[in-house]
Amino acid sequence: MSVSPGSSMRTPRRRVAGLGSARSGTGHFWLQRLTAIGNLLLILIALPIVIAAAGQEQAQVVAIIGHPLVAIVLLLLLFSICFHMRIGMQVVIEDYVHTEGLKVLALIANTFFTIAVGSAGAFAVLKISFGG
C-alpha cells in the first residue's frame, strides 16, 4: 500500500476520535525557552540585590526589599520562575503520567501549587515593600 503525498498517516479510528497531534508542543517549547531567558536576565539583575542584602541586619534587608524598583524586580522574577516551573512540570506530567484521571489531577495540582507559591512570595514582597 502506498501513501499519497497529501494523505494522513493516522488510522481512520484516530481521525474519527480526533486523536493525534494537538499542535501545542512547539508553543510550549518556545514558551519554556522564553521564560528561561527571562529568568536568566532577571536573576542577573536580582543577584546584586541578594549580595547586597546578604549578612545585613533585618532592618537593612527590609529597607532594600522595600525599595520600589527592587520589589518590582523580585516580583517579576517570582512570576517568571513560577510560570516557567508550571510549564516544565506540565510537560513532565503529560509525558510520564499515563492514567488519564491521575494526569488531570496532577495538572490541576501543578497549577494550584504554582499559584500558591507565587501568591505567597508576592504577598511577602508586597508586605515588606508597603511596610506592613
ZIWO-V487320 format. One record per helix or strand of 3 or more residues. SS is the DSSP state (H for helix, E for strand). FROM is the first residue (numbers start at 1). TO is the last residue. If there is no record, write none. Layout:
SS;FROM;TO  SS;FROM;TO
//
This chain:
H;12;17  H;25;53  H;58;66  H;68;96  H;100;129
//
